[in-house]
Amino acid sequence: MADKVFQQAKEDMEKAAENLQYQLGQLRAGRANASLLDRVNVVYYGVPTPLYQLASITIPEARVLMVKPFDKSTLQEIEKAILASDVGITPTNDGSAIRLVIPQLTEERRKELAKEVGKDSETAKIAVRNARREAMDEYKKQEKNSDITEDDLSTAEKDIQDLTDKNIQNIEKIASDKENELLEM
């Protein structure tokens, strides 16, 4: 039973880090990143379809995303979907592909984005701490019900704390890497 609690805590903590990585992937850092278009849905035969299912997304240059549809008849719809999305970049349609040129970020915008990274990383840390608290509560309940001994409880608490520390460090590294990427000129 105690092993299930540890596994659940581990999964929850890893999900917090994965979610942070996803959130930070959505931030525009003045560089082309295909994940900028992850949330773009194109109406294809009346059905909202994720862009990556309708086109290949490549990065021919550091600040250029190229969207090449598998079916050229979808080009106009893809362009409309990108314009309607929250990407904030105007697409250029050359008749066979769509190019998105990522503008250079201003110093002020870089600092704003770095603050956003800090907020997102704090949210992820809170999720990790919540997972730790839930696991600790579960272990204490098991000890109270005599399912585990006091020694088992102290070992479990130490293991959960080690897991928490490891995940917090991972989150800090992810956030630090993104901040460095944003602040580098």
Beta strands, then each sheet from edge to edge (+ up, - down):
strand 1: 41-44
strand 2: 47-50
strand 3: 55-61
strand 4: 64-69
strand 5: 92-93
strand 6: 98-101
sheet 1: 1+ 2-
sheet 2: 3+ 4- 6+ 5-
end
